[in-house]
Structure formats: structure tokens, C-alpha cells
């Protein structure tokens, strides 16, 4: 569940992505990763995840998806670019086969899996990751990929704008290219170009809840896109701006609740 991160030349640097998404791994795993639950439940149901399903989780983050799939009876393998996140994932799911590495070079043999999922992990320009997924899936197996939609709702948009405003210009351009997958039809085009047959597109509303401003800041600043701003900007200024833009998301009980349009596409290997 950690997104691809571009290198400064616009290419995908999996090691750089791992460093970015794992920079505050404990905060990410405990405070943010629950954003994916609604889509996880939807796609696992539609993929038929159950006893004995050989499932591959691509860009698994700290392993929430792997844990849920394991509870449903699946035999889970997973990969993520961040060693700090995969360490948490292994602790959560000791029986799963979890690797640190690149989604562009999967360490499994051809036709190893019955299904694959990538929750906000494969983005614009990541077709080689889809081609690798195709290779390791058996014929007839299906894959589900998710990504932020164009909204509404899209409460995190203002946070991403703050991080972009405090980041070097080259990072902003690269993130726009990654997020291009939100455009209607682009995910389907990527999947079809990688050898899949698109079956279904849908969406859920992702919900993130934090009890106070400090935990909201810790959660939001644990995201990979925050890293260029935290490294190159004034951290106090970044925090101030984040807390300002999230104020409309605070309810009468003081809980910060972020709702976001999360799209997913399901496709099948012929």
C-alpha cells in the first residue's frame, strides 16, 4: 500500500520509494494504513479470496492487506520497497512470504498465483509492474489495483498541495505523472497494454480517522509525498500549513476524519 516514488529524472527508483514510504513506518502502519479497509473488503470479495487462495500483494506496505487476506484463509506472498514496512508486515503475518524489493522484478516463478492486488501501489508509468504481475499470475487469474480518484470527496488533496508547495519543483512534476492514473480510462489502458482483460471498475470512499491534531500530523507526515517537503522545507511551516488545511475535517468531537474517492479496477489474465 505504498505508492511508487519517482527518481529525480522521472524514472521509478524503488529504493528511493522504500526510503520515502518507510521514513516513519510505525506511524504509517498504525495511524494511516487503515485508509484501505473499504477497498480491501470490496476487492477481496470480488477476487474470491478464501481458503487456499495463493494471493500476491504488490506494494504491500506494512501488511494490513496481507493480514486481512490471511484471516480469510489465503496463502499470502507480498513485496514492498521499504524494509521498515516489510518488517512490520512480517510481524503482523508470520506465516506470509514477505519480501523487500522491486515490484518491477518480482522474485517468484511464472504462474505462481491465483490472484494479485496492489492497493495504491501501482501508478501512472508503472506498466512494467503490471507486466510482472501478469507473468506471475496463472492463466485466468485476476488482479485488482486501486488509486485515488478525482473526487469528490478528496479531503487529502489540500494536504498534497501543501507538501507540493514546500517541495522542490522536480518532485512536483513527477508526482503529477504518477497521479495521472486517476484520469478516466488510464488504468484500464495500462492493464490492457500489459496483457490483461479489464472486467470491472468501481470505487469506495476511503475513511481515515485520527483523534487529535498531533496524531493527524504524524499520520499525514508519514506519507511518502511528505518527504521532499520535510527534507527541503521548513518542517514547522509545513506542519502549520497542514493543520490549517485539515481544520474543516475536524468534527464536533474533535476527531479528524478524511474521506477520499478511492477507485479500483479488476482485470483478468487470459
VOMI-652019 format. One record per residue: residue number from 0; x, y, z of N, C-alpha, C in turn. Coordinates in Angstrom, 1 decimal, padded with zeros to 4 digits. Example, Ala and Ser with C-alpha at 12.3 -4.5 7.8 and 13.67 -1.06 7.14 Angstrom:
2
   resi      n.X      n.Y      n.Z     ca.X     ca.Y     ca.Z      c.X      c.Y      c.Z
      0    013.2   -005.7    007.8    012.3   -004.5    007.8    013.2   -003.3    007.8
      1    012.8   -002.2    007.1    013.7   -001.1    007.1    012.9    000.0    007.9
***
This chain:
270
   resi      n.X      n.Y      n.Z     ca.X     ca.Y     ca.Z      c.X      c.Y      c.Z
      0    000.8   -001.2    000.0    000.0    000.0    000.0    000.9    001.3    000.0
      1    002.0    001.1   -000.4    002.9    002.3   -000.6    003.1    002.6   -002.1
      2    002.8    003.9   -002.4    002.8    004.3   -003.8    004.2    004.3   -004.4
      3    004.3    004.2   -005.7    005.6    004.3   -006.4    006.1    005.7   -006.2
      4    007.4    005.9   -006.1    008.0    007.2   -006.0    009.0    007.4   -007.1
      5    008.9    008.5   -007.8    009.8    008.8   -008.9    011.2    009.2   -008.5
      6    012.2    008.9   -009.3    013.5    009.5   -009.1    013.5    010.9   -009.7
      7    014.6    011.6   -009.5    014.7    013.0   -009.9    014.6    013.1   -011.5
      8    015.0    012.0   -012.2    014.9    012.0   -013.6    013.6    011.5   -014.1
      9    012.6    011.3   -013.2    011.3    010.9   -013.7    011.1    009.4   -013.7
     10    012.2    008.6   -013.6    012.1    007.1   -013.6    011.7    006.7   -012.2
     11    011.3    005.4   -012.1    010.9    004.9   -010.8    012.1    004.3   -010.1
     12    012.4    004.8   -009.0    013.5    004.3   -008.2    012.9    003.6   -007.0
     13    012.9    002.2   -007.0    012.2    001.5   -005.9    012.9    001.7   -004.6
     14    014.2    001.8   -004.6    014.9    002.0   -003.3    014.6    003.4   -002.7
     15    014.5    004.4   -003.6    014.1    005.7   -003.1    012.7    005.7   -002.6
     16    011.8    005.0   -003.3    010.4    004.8   -002.8    010.4    004.2   -001.4
     17    011.2    003.2   -001.2    011.2    002.5    000.1    011.7    003.4    001.2
     18    012.7    004.2    000.9    013.1    005.1    001.9    012.1    006.2    002.3
     19    011.4    006.6    001.2    010.4    007.7    001.5    009.2    007.1    002.3
     20    008.6    006.0    001.8    007.4    005.4    002.5    007.7    004.8    003.8
     21    009.0    004.4    004.0    009.3    003.8    005.3    009.9    004.8    006.3
     22    009.9    006.1    006.0    010.7    007.0    006.9    010.0    007.1    008.3
     23    008.7    006.9    008.4    008.0    006.9    009.6    007.1    005.7    009.7
     24    007.7    004.5    009.6    007.0    003.3    009.4    006.0    003.0    010.5
     25    006.3    003.2    011.7    005.4    002.9    012.8    004.1    003.8    012.7
     26    004.3    005.1    012.4    003.2    006.0    012.3    002.3    005.6    011.1
     27    003.0    005.3    010.0    002.2    004.9    008.8    001.4    003.6    009.1
     28    002.0    002.6    009.7    001.2    001.4    009.9    000.1    001.5    010.9
     29    000.3    002.3    011.9   -000.7    002.3    013.0   -001.7    003.5    012.8
     30   -001.3    004.5    012.1   -002.2    005.7    012.1   -002.8    006.0    010.7
     31   -002.2    005.4    009.6   -002.7    005.8    008.3   -003.2    004.6    007.5
     32   -002.6    003.4    007.6   -002.8    002.3    006.7   -004.3    001.9    006.7
     33   -005.0    002.2    007.7   -006.4    001.7    007.8   -007.3    002.4    006.7
     34   -006.7    003.4    006.0   -007.5    004.1    004.9   -008.0    003.1    003.9
     35   -007.3    001.9    003.8   -007.5    001.0    002.7   -008.6   -000.1    003.0
     36   -009.2   -000.1    004.1   -010.1   -001.2    004.5   -011.3   -001.3    003.6
     37   -011.9   -000.2    003.2   -013.1   -000.3    002.4   -012.8   -001.0    001.1
     38   -011.7   -000.6    000.4   -011.4   -001.1   -000.9   -010.9   -002.6   -000.7
     39   -010.1   -002.8    000.4   -009.7   -004.2    000.6   -010.9   -005.2    000.7
     40   -011.9   -004.8    001.5   -013.0   -005.7    001.6   -013.7   -005.9    000.3
     41   -013.8   -004.8   -000.5   -014.5   -004.9   -001.8   -013.8   -005.8   -002.8
     42   -012.5   -005.6   -002.9   -011.7   -006.3   -003.9   -011.5   -007.8   -003.5
     43   -011.3   -008.0   -002.2   -011.1   -009.4   -001.8   -012.4   -010.2   -002.0
     44   -013.5   -009.6   -001.8   -014.8   -010.3   -002.1   -014.9   -010.6   -003.6
     45   -014.6   -009.6   -004.4   -014.7   -009.8   -005.8   -013.7   -010.7   -006.5
     46   -012.5   -010.8   -005.8   -011.5   -011.7   -006.3   -011.7   -013.1   -005.8
     47   -012.6   -013.3   -004.9   -012.9   -014.6   -004.3   -011.8   -015.1   -003.4
     48   -011.2   -014.2   -002.6   -010.2   -014.6   -001.7   -010.8   -015.5   -000.6
     49   -010.1   -016.7   -000.4   -010.6   -017.6    000.6   -009.6   -018.7    000.9
     50   -010.0   -019.8    001.5   -009.1   -020.8    001.9   -008.3   -021.3    000.8
     51   -007.0   -021.2    000.9   -006.1   -021.8   -000.1   -005.7   -020.9   -001.2
     52   -006.4   -019.7   -001.3   -006.1   -018.8   -002.5   -004.6   -018.4   -002.4
     53   -003.9   -018.5   -003.4   -002.5   -018.0   -003.5   -002.5   -016.6   -004.0
     54   -002.4   -015.7   -003.0   -002.5   -014.2   -003.3   -001.2   -013.5   -003.2
     55   -000.9   -012.6   -004.2    000.2   -011.8   -004.2   -000.2   -010.3   -003.9
     56    000.4   -009.7   -002.9    000.1   -008.3   -002.6    001.3   -007.5   -003.0
     57    001.1   -006.7   -004.0    002.2   -005.9   -004.6    002.2   -004.5   -004.0
     58    003.4   -004.0   -003.5    003.5   -002.8   -002.7    002.6   -002.9   -001.5
     59    002.9   -003.9   -000.6    002.1   -004.3    000.5    002.1   -003.4    001.7
     60    003.1   -002.4    001.7    003.2   -001.5    002.8    003.5   -002.3    004.1
     61    002.9   -002.0    005.2    003.2   -002.7    006.4    002.2   -003.9    006.7
     62    001.5   -004.3    005.6    000.9   -005.6    005.6   -000.5   -005.7    006.1
     63   -001.3   -004.6    006.1   -002.7   -004.7    006.6   -003.4   -005.7    005.6
     64   -003.2   -005.5    004.3   -003.9   -006.3    003.3   -003.5   -007.8    003.5
     65   -002.3   -008.0    003.7   -001.8   -009.4    003.9   -002.4   -010.0    005.1
     66   -002.6   -009.2    006.2   -003.2   -009.8    007.4   -004.6   -010.1    007.2
     67   -005.4   -009.2    006.6   -006.8   -009.4    006.3   -007.0   -010.7    005.4
     68   -006.2   -010.7    004.3   -006.3   -011.9    003.4   -005.9   -013.2    004.2
     69   -004.9   -013.2    005.0   -004.6   -014.3    005.8   -005.7   -014.8    006.7
     70   -006.4   -013.8    007.3   -007.5   -014.1    008.1   -008.7   -014.8    007.3
     71   -008.7   -014.5    006.0   -009.7   -015.1    005.1   -009.3   -016.5    004.6
     72   -008.1   -016.9    005.0   -007.6   -018.2    004.6   -006.6   -018.3    003.5
     73   -006.3   -017.1    002.9   -005.4   -017.1    001.8   -003.9   -017.4    002.2
     74   -003.2   -018.0    001.2   -001.7   -018.2    001.3   -001.1   -016.9    000.7
     75   -000.6   -016.0    001.5   -000.2   -014.7    001.1    001.3   -014.6    000.8
     76    001.7   -014.0   -000.3    003.0   -013.6   -000.6    002.9   -012.1   -000.8
     77    004.0   -011.3   -000.5    003.9   -009.9   -000.6    005.3   -009.3   -000.8
     78    005.3   -008.1   -001.4    006.5   -007.4   -001.6    006.3   -005.9   -001.4
     79    007.3   -005.2   -000.9    007.3   -003.8   -000.8    008.7   -003.2   -000.8
     80    008.9   -002.0   -001.2    010.2   -001.4   -001.4    010.8   -001.0   -000.1
     81    010.0   -000.9    001.0    010.5   -000.4    002.3    010.8   -001.6    003.2
     82    012.1   -001.7    003.7    012.4   -002.7    004.6    011.8   -002.5    006.0
     83    011.6   -001.2    006.4    011.0   -001.0    007.7    009.5   -001.3    007.7
     84    008.8   -001.2    006.5    007.4   -001.6    006.4    007.3   -003.1    006.3
     85    008.2   -003.7    005.6    008.0   -005.2    005.5    008.4   -005.9    006.8
     86    009.2   -005.2    007.6    009.5   -005.8    008.9    008.2   -005.8    009.8
     87    007.4   -004.8    009.7    006.1   -004.7    010.4    005.2   -005.8    009.8
     88    005.2   -005.9    008.5    004.3   -006.8    007.8    004.6   -008.2    008.2
     89    005.9   -008.6    008.4    006.2   -009.9    008.8    005.8   -010.2    010.2
     90    005.9   -009.2    011.1    005.4   -009.3    012.5    003.9   -009.5    012.5
     91    003.2   -008.8    011.6    001.8   -009.0    011.6    001.3   -010.3    011.1
     92    002.1   -010.8    010.1    001.7   -012.1    009.4    002.9   -013.0    009.3
     93    003.3   -013.7    010.4    004.5   -014.5    010.4    004.5   -015.6    009.4
     94    003.3   -016.1    009.0    003.3   -017.2    008.0    003.3   -016.8    006.6
     95    003.2   -015.5    006.3    003.2   -015.0    004.9    004.7   -014.9    004.4
     96    004.8   -015.0    003.1    006.1   -014.9    002.4    006.3   -013.5    001.9
     97    007.0   -012.7    002.7    007.0   -011.2    002.5    008.5   -010.8    002.2
     98    008.6   -010.1    001.0    009.9   -009.7    000.5    010.1   -008.2    000.5
     99    011.3   -007.8    000.7    011.7   -006.4    000.4    012.3   -006.3   -001.0
    100    011.8   -005.5   -001.9    012.3   -005.5   -003.3    011.5   -004.7   -004.2
    101    011.7   -004.8   -005.5    011.1   -004.0   -006.5    009.9   -004.7   -007.1
    102    008.8   -004.0   -007.3    007.6   -004.6   -008.0    007.9   -004.7   -009.5
    103    009.0   -004.2   -009.9    009.3   -004.3   -011.4    010.2   -005.6   -011.6
    104    010.6   -006.3   -010.6    011.4   -007.5   -010.7    010.9   -008.5   -009.6
    105    009.8   -009.1   -009.7    009.2   -010.0   -008.7    010.0   -011.3   -008.5
    106    010.3   -011.7   -007.3    011.1   -012.9   -007.1    010.3   -014.2   -007.1
    107    009.3   -014.3   -007.9    008.5   -015.5   -007.9    008.5   -016.1   -009.4
    108    008.2   -017.3   -009.5    008.2   -018.0   -010.8    007.0   -017.7   -011.5
    109    007.0   -017.9   -012.8    005.8   -017.8   -013.7    004.6   -018.6   -013.1
    110    003.4   -018.0   -013.2    002.2   -018.6   -012.9    002.1   -019.2   -011.5
    111    002.6   -018.4   -010.6    002.7   -018.8   -009.2    001.4   -018.5   -008.4
    112    000.5   -017.6   -008.9   -000.5   -017.1   -008.0   -001.9   -017.2   -008.6
    113   -002.9   -017.3   -007.8   -004.3   -017.3   -008.2   -004.9   -015.9   -008.3
    114   -004.3   -014.9   -007.6   -004.8   -013.5   -007.6   -003.7   -012.6   -007.2
    115   -003.9   -011.3   -007.6   -002.9   -010.3   -007.1   -003.7   -009.0   -006.8
    116   -003.1   -008.3   -005.9   -003.7   -007.0   -005.5   -002.6   -006.0   -005.3
    117   -002.9   -004.7   -005.7   -002.0   -003.6   -005.4   -002.9   -002.4   -004.9
    118   -002.8   -002.1   -003.7   -003.7   -001.1   -003.1   -002.8    000.2   -003.1
    119   -003.2    001.1   -004.0   -002.5    002.4   -004.1   -001.0    002.2   -004.2
    120   -000.6    001.2   -005.0    000.9    000.9   -005.1    001.4    001.1   -006.5
    121    000.5    000.9   -007.5    000.8    000.9   -008.9    000.2    002.2   -009.5
    122    001.0    003.1   -010.1    000.5    004.4   -010.5    000.9    004.7   -012.0
    123    000.7    005.9   -012.5    001.0    006.2   -013.8    002.4    005.9   -014.2
    124    002.7    005.3   -015.3    004.0    005.0   -015.7    004.6    003.7   -015.1
    125    003.7    002.9   -014.4    004.2    001.7   -013.8    003.8    000.4   -014.6
    126    003.6    000.6   -015.9    003.3   -000.6   -016.7    004.2   -001.8   -016.5
    127    005.5   -001.6   -016.3    006.4   -002.8   -016.1    006.0   -003.6   -014.9
    128    005.4   -002.9   -013.9    005.0   -003.7   -012.7    003.8   -004.5   -013.0
    129    002.9   -004.0   -013.9    001.7   -004.8   -014.3    002.2   -006.0   -015.2
    130    003.2   -005.8   -016.0    003.7   -006.9   -016.8    004.3   -008.0   -016.0
    131    005.0   -007.6   -014.9    005.5   -008.6   -014.0    004.4   -009.3   -013.2
    132    003.3   -008.6   -012.9    002.2   -009.2   -012.2    001.6   -010.2   -013.2
    133    001.4   -009.9   -014.4    000.9   -010.8   -015.4    001.7   -012.1   -015.5
    134    003.0   -011.9   -015.5    003.9   -013.1   -015.6    003.7   -014.1   -014.4
    135    003.5   -013.6   -013.2    003.5   -014.5   -012.1    002.1   -015.0   -011.8
    136    001.0   -014.5   -012.5   -000.3   -015.0   -012.3   -000.6   -016.2   -013.2
    137   -001.4   -017.1   -012.8   -001.7   -018.2   -013.6   -002.8   -017.8   -014.6
    138   -002.9   -018.4   -015.8   -004.0   -018.1   -016.7   -005.4   -018.1   -016.1
    139   -006.1   -017.0   -016.4   -007.5   -016.9   -015.8   -007.5   -016.2   -014.4
    140   -006.3   -016.0   -013.8   -006.3   -015.3   -012.5   -006.6   -013.8   -012.7
    141   -007.0   -013.1   -011.6   -007.4   -011.7   -011.7   -006.5   -010.9   -010.8
    142   -006.4   -009.6   -011.2   -005.7   -008.6   -010.4   -006.6   -007.4   -010.1
    143   -006.4   -006.8   -009.0   -007.1   -005.6   -008.6   -006.1   -004.6   -008.2
    144   -006.2   -003.4   -008.8   -005.4   -002.2   -008.5   -006.3   -001.1   -008.1
    145   -005.8   -000.3   -007.1   -006.6    000.8   -006.6   -005.7    002.1   -006.6
    146   -006.4    003.2   -006.6   -005.7    004.5   -006.7   -006.7    005.6   -006.3
    147   -006.2    006.8   -005.9   -007.0    007.9   -005.6   -007.8    008.3   -006.9
    148   -009.1    008.5   -006.8   -009.8    009.0   -007.9   -009.8    010.6   -007.9
    149   -010.7    011.1   -008.7   -010.6    012.6   -008.9   -011.6    013.3   -008.0
    150   -012.4    012.5   -007.1   -013.3    013.1   -006.2   -014.5    013.6   -006.9
    151   -015.4    014.2   -006.0   -015.4    014.2   -004.6   -015.8    012.9   -004.0
    152   -015.5    012.7   -002.7   -014.7    013.6   -001.8   -013.2    013.3   -002.1
    153   -012.4    014.3   -001.7   -010.9    014.1   -001.8   -010.3    015.1   -000.8
    154   -010.5    014.8    000.5   -010.0    015.6    001.6   -008.5    015.7    001.6
    155   -007.8    014.7    001.1   -006.3    014.7    001.2   -005.7    015.6    000.1
    156   -006.5    016.1   -000.9   -006.0    016.9   -001.9   -005.3    018.1   -001.4
    157   -005.9    018.8   -000.4   -005.3    020.0    000.2   -004.0    019.7    000.9
    158   -003.9    018.5    001.5   -002.6    018.1    002.1   -001.5    017.9    001.1
    159   -001.9    017.2    000.0   -000.9    017.0   -001.1   -000.4    018.4   -001.7
    160   -001.3    019.3   -001.8   -001.0    020.7   -002.3    000.0    021.3   -001.3
    161   -000.1    021.2    000.0    000.8    021.7    000.9    002.2    021.1    000.8
    162    002.2    019.8    000.7    003.5    019.1    000.5    004.2    019.5   -000.8
    163    003.4    019.7   -001.9    003.9    020.1   -003.1    004.5    021.5   -003.0
    164    003.8    022.4   -002.3    004.2    023.8   -002.2    005.6    023.9   -001.5
    165    005.9    023.0   -000.6    007.1    023.0    000.1    008.2    022.1   -000.4
    166    007.9    021.5   -001.6    008.9    020.6   -002.2    009.6    021.2   -003.4
    167    010.8    020.6   -003.8    011.5    021.1   -005.0    010.6    020.8   -006.2
    168    010.7    021.6   -007.2    009.9    021.6   -008.4    009.9    020.3   -009.1
    169    011.1    019.6   -009.2    011.1    018.4   -009.9    010.3    017.3   -009.3
    170    010.1    017.3   -008.0    009.3    016.3   -007.3    007.8    016.5   -007.7
    171    007.4    017.7   -007.8    006.0    018.1   -008.1    005.6    017.5   -009.4
    172    006.5    017.8   -010.5    006.2    017.3   -011.8    006.1    015.8   -011.9
    173    007.0    015.1   -011.2    006.9    013.6   -011.2    005.7    013.1   -010.5
    174    005.3    013.7   -009.4    004.1    013.2   -008.7    002.9    013.4   -009.6
    175    002.8    014.5   -010.3    001.7    014.7   -011.2    001.6    013.5   -012.3
    176    002.8    013.1   -012.7    002.8    012.0   -013.7    002.3    010.7   -013.0
    177    002.7    010.4   -011.8    002.2    009.2   -011.1    000.7    009.3   -010.9
    178    000.2    010.4   -010.5   -001.2    010.6   -010.2   -002.1    010.6   -011.5
    179   -001.5    010.6   -012.7   -002.2    010.6   -013.9   -003.2    009.4   -014.1
    180   -002.9    008.4   -013.3   -003.8    007.2   -013.4   -005.2    007.5   -013.0
    181   -005.4    008.6   -012.3   -006.8    009.0   -011.9   -007.6    009.4   -013.1
    182   -007.0    009.7   -014.2   -007.8    010.2   -015.3   -008.6    009.0   -015.8
    183   -009.9    009.3   -016.2   -010.8    008.2   -016.7   -010.2    007.4   -017.8
    184   -010.2    006.1   -017.6   -009.7    005.2   -018.6   -008.2    004.8   -018.6
    185   -007.4    005.6   -017.9   -006.0    005.4   -018.0   -005.6    004.0   -017.3
    186   -006.1    003.7   -016.2   -005.8    002.4   -015.5   -006.2    001.3   -016.4
    187   -007.4    001.4   -017.0   -007.8    000.3   -018.0   -006.8    000.2   -019.1
    188   -006.4    001.3   -019.7   -005.4    001.3   -020.8   -004.1    000.6   -020.4
    189   -003.6    000.9   -019.1   -002.4    000.4   -018.6   -002.5   -001.2   -018.5
    190   -003.6   -001.6   -017.9   -003.9   -003.0   -017.7   -004.0   -003.8   -019.1
    191   -004.7   -003.2   -020.0   -004.9   -003.9   -021.3   -003.5   -003.9   -022.0
    192   -002.7   -002.8   -021.9   -001.4   -002.8   -022.6   -000.5   -003.8   -022.0
    193   -000.7   -004.3   -020.7    000.1   -005.2   -020.1   -000.4   -006.6   -020.2
    194   -001.4   -006.8   -021.0   -001.9   -008.2   -021.3   -003.1   -008.7   -020.6
    195   -003.8   -007.8   -019.8   -004.9   -008.1   -019.1   -006.2   -007.8   -019.8
    196   -007.3   -008.4   -019.4   -008.6   -008.1   -019.9   -009.4   -007.4   -018.8
    197   -009.8   -006.2   -019.0   -010.4   -005.4   -017.9   -011.9   -005.9   -017.7
    198   -012.2   -006.2   -016.5   -013.6   -006.7   -016.2   -014.5   -005.7   -015.5
    199   -013.9   -004.9   -014.6   -014.8   -004.1   -013.7   -014.0   -002.9   -013.2
    200   -014.7   -001.8   -013.0   -014.2   -000.6   -012.3   -015.3   -000.1   -011.4
    201   -014.8    000.2   -010.2   -015.7    000.7   -009.2   -015.0    001.7   -008.2
    202   -015.6    002.1   -007.2   -015.0    003.0   -006.2   -015.6    002.8   -004.8
    203   -014.8    003.2   -003.8   -015.3    003.2   -002.5   -014.8    004.5   -001.9
    204   -015.4    004.9   -000.8   -014.9    006.1   -000.1   -014.0    005.7    001.1
    205   -012.7    006.0    000.9   -011.7    005.7    001.9   -011.9    006.6    003.1
    206   -011.8    006.1    004.3   -012.0    006.9    005.6   -010.8    006.7    006.5
    207   -010.2    007.9    006.9   -009.1    007.9    007.8   -009.6    008.7    009.0
    208   -009.4    008.2    010.2   -009.8    008.9    011.4   -008.7    009.0    012.4
    209   -008.5    010.2    012.9   -007.5    010.5    013.9   -008.1    011.3    015.0
    210   -007.7    011.0    016.3   -008.4    011.6    017.4   -008.0    013.1    017.8
    211   -006.8    013.5    017.3   -006.4    014.9    017.6   -005.4    015.4    016.6
    212   -005.1    016.7    016.7   -004.2    017.3    015.7   -002.8    016.7    015.6
    213   -002.3    016.4    016.8   -000.9    015.9    016.7   -000.8    014.5    016.0
    214   -001.8    013.7    016.3   -001.8    012.4    015.6   -002.1    012.5    014.2
    215   -003.0    013.5    013.8   -003.3    013.7    012.4   -002.0    014.2    011.7
    216   -001.2    015.0    012.3    000.0    015.5    011.7    001.0    014.3    011.5
    217    001.1    013.5    012.6    002.0    012.3    012.5    001.6    011.4    011.4
    218    000.3    011.2    011.2   -000.2    010.3    010.2    000.1    010.8    008.8
    219   -000.3    012.1    008.6   -000.2    012.7    007.3    001.3    012.8    006.9
    220    002.2    013.2    007.8    003.6    013.3    007.5    004.3    012.0    007.3
    221    003.6    010.9    007.6    004.2    009.6    007.4    004.2    009.1    005.9
    222    003.4    009.9    005.1    003.2    009.5    003.7    004.5    009.8    002.9
    223    004.8    009.0    001.9    005.9    009.3    001.0    006.0    010.7    000.4
    224    004.9    011.2   -000.1    004.9    012.5   -000.7    005.3    013.7    000.2
    225    005.3    013.4    001.6    005.7    014.4    002.5    007.2    014.6    002.6
    226    007.9    013.5    002.2    009.3    013.5    002.5    010.1    014.7    001.8
    227    009.9    015.0    000.5    010.6    016.1   -000.1    010.4    017.4    000.7
    228    009.1    017.6    001.1    008.8    018.8    001.9    009.5    018.8    003.2
    229    009.5    017.7    003.9    010.2    017.6    005.2    011.7    017.8    005.2
    230    012.3    017.3    004.1    013.7    017.4    003.9    014.2    018.8    003.4
    231    013.4    019.3    002.5    013.9    020.6    001.8    013.2    021.8    002.3
    232    012.1    021.6    003.1    011.4    022.8    003.6    011.6    023.1    005.0
    233    010.8    024.0    005.5    010.7    024.3    007.0    009.7    023.5    007.6
    234    010.1    022.5    008.4    009.1    021.5    008.9    008.0    022.2    009.7
    235    008.4    023.2    010.5    007.4    023.9    011.3    006.3    024.5    010.4
    236    006.8    025.1    009.3    005.9    025.8    008.4    005.0    024.7    007.7
    237    005.6    023.6    007.3    004.8    022.5    006.7    003.7    022.1    007.6
    238    004.1    021.8    008.9    003.1    021.4    009.9    002.0    022.4    010.1
    239    002.4    023.7    010.2    001.4    024.7    010.4    000.4    024.8    009.2
    240    000.9    024.6    008.0    000.0    024.7    006.8   -000.9    023.5    006.8
    241   -000.3    022.3    007.1   -001.2    021.1    007.1   -002.3    021.2    008.1
    242   -002.0    021.6    009.3   -003.0    021.8    010.4   -004.1    022.8    010.0
    243   -003.7    023.8    009.2   -004.6    024.8    008.8   -005.6    024.2    007.7
    244   -005.1    023.4    006.8   -006.0    022.9    005.7   -006.8    021.7    006.2
    245   -006.5    021.1    007.2   -007.3    019.9    007.7   -008.3    020.4    008.7
    246   -008.3    021.6    009.1   -009.3    022.0    010.1   -010.8    021.7    009.7
    247   -011.1    021.9    008.4   -012.5    021.6    008.1   -012.9    020.1    008.2
    248   -011.9    019.3    008.4   -012.1    017.8    008.6   -012.4    017.4    010.0
    249   -012.3    018.4    010.9   -012.5    018.1    012.4   -013.9    018.2    012.7
    250   -014.5    017.1    013.4   -015.9    017.1    013.7   -016.1    017.7    015.1
    251   -017.4    017.7    015.6   -017.7    018.3    016.8   -017.1    017.6    018.0
    252   -016.7    016.3    017.9   -016.0    015.6    018.9   -014.5    015.8    018.9
    253   -014.0    016.6    017.9   -012.6    016.8    017.8   -011.8    015.8    016.9
    254   -012.6    014.8    016.4   -012.0    013.8    015.5   -011.7    014.3    014.1
    255   -010.5    014.1    013.6   -010.2    014.5    012.2   -010.6    013.3    011.3
    256   -011.5    013.5    010.4   -012.0    012.4    009.5   -011.8    012.8    008.1
    257   -011.0    012.1    007.4   -010.7    012.4    006.0   -011.4    011.4    005.1
    258   -012.2    011.8    004.2   -012.9    011.0    003.2   -012.3    011.2    001.8
    259   -012.0    010.1    001.1   -011.4    010.2   -000.2   -011.9    009.2   -001.2
    260   -012.1    009.7   -002.4   -012.5    008.8   -003.5   -011.4    007.9   -003.9
    261   -011.6    006.6   -003.7   -010.6    005.6   -004.0   -011.2    004.6   -005.0
    262   -010.6    004.7   -006.2   -011.1    003.9   -007.3   -010.3    002.5   -007.4
    263   -010.9    001.5   -008.0   -010.2    000.3   -008.3   -010.7   -000.3   -009.6
    264   -009.8   -001.1   -010.2   -010.1   -001.8   -011.4   -009.7   -003.2   -011.3
    265   -010.5   -004.1   -011.7   -010.3   -005.6   -011.7   -010.1   -006.1   -013.1
    266   -009.0   -006.8   -013.3   -008.8   -007.3   -014.7   -008.3   -008.8   -014.6
    267   -008.4   -009.5   -015.7   -008.1   -010.9   -015.7   -007.0   -011.2   -016.8
    268   -006.1   -012.2   -016.4   -005.1   -012.7   -017.3   -005.8   -013.7   -018.2
    269   -005.7   -013.6   -019.5   -006.3   -014.6   -020.4   -005.8   -016.0   -020.2
***
